[in-house]
């Protein structure tokens, strides 16, 4: 039970850091162009295979 006195505050701090990182990503508009990402995956002008010499 003594371990819980360490694990609970550590988990709360890590959860708070994760939540702060999420809000920072929202504030800096990291999720601004979801439609562009959806269209980019369908484009055919990118070649996934290596070029032969």
C-alpha positions as CSV (number, residue, x, y, z in Angstrom):
1,X,0.0,0.0,0.0
2,X,3.0,2.3,0.5
3,X,3.6,2.1,-3.3
4,X,0.3,3.8,-4.0
5,X,1.5,6.9,-2.2
6,X,4.1,7.3,-5.0
7,X,2.2,5.9,-8.0
8,X,-1.0,8.0,-7.6
9,X,0.8,11.4,-7.6
10,X,3.1,10.3,-10.4
11,X,0.2,9.2,-12.6
12,X,-1.6,12.4,-11.9
13,X,1.4,14.5,-12.9
14,X,1.9,12.4,-16.1
15,X,-1.7,12.8,-16.9
16,X,-1.5,16.5,-16.4
17,X,1.5,16.7,-18.7
18,X,-0.4,14.8,-21.3
19,X,-3.4,17.0,-21.0
20,X,-1.2,20.2,-21.2
21,X,0.4,18.8,-24.3
22,X,-3.0,18.2,-25.9
23,X,-4.2,21.7,-25.1
24,X,-0.9,23.2,-26.4
25,X,-1.4,21.3,-29.7
26,X,-5.0,22.7,-29.9
27,X,-3.8,26.2,-29.2
28,X,-1.0,26.1,-31.8
29,X,-3.5,24.7,-34.4
30,X,-1.7,21.4,-35.0
31,X,-5.1,19.8,-36.0
32,X,-6.0,22.5,-38.5
33,X,-6.1,20.6,-41.8
34,X,-7.7,17.1,-41.4
35,X,-9.3,17.3,-44.9
36,X,-5.9,18.0,-46.5
37,X,-4.5,14.9,-44.8
38,X,-7.4,12.8,-46.0
39,X,-6.9,13.9,-49.6
40,X,-3.1,13.6,-49.5
41,X,-3.3,9.9,-48.9
42,X,-5.3,9.4,-52.1
43,X,-2.9,11.2,-54.4
44,X,-1.1,9.2,-57.0
45,X,1.8,11.5,-57.8
46,X,3.9,9.9,-55.0
47,X,5.7,6.6,-55.8
48,X,6.3,4.2,-52.9
49,X,8.5,1.9,-54.9
50,X,12.3,2.6,-55.3
51,X,13.5,3.6,-58.7
52,X,15.4,1.1,-60.7
53,X,18.8,2.1,-62.1
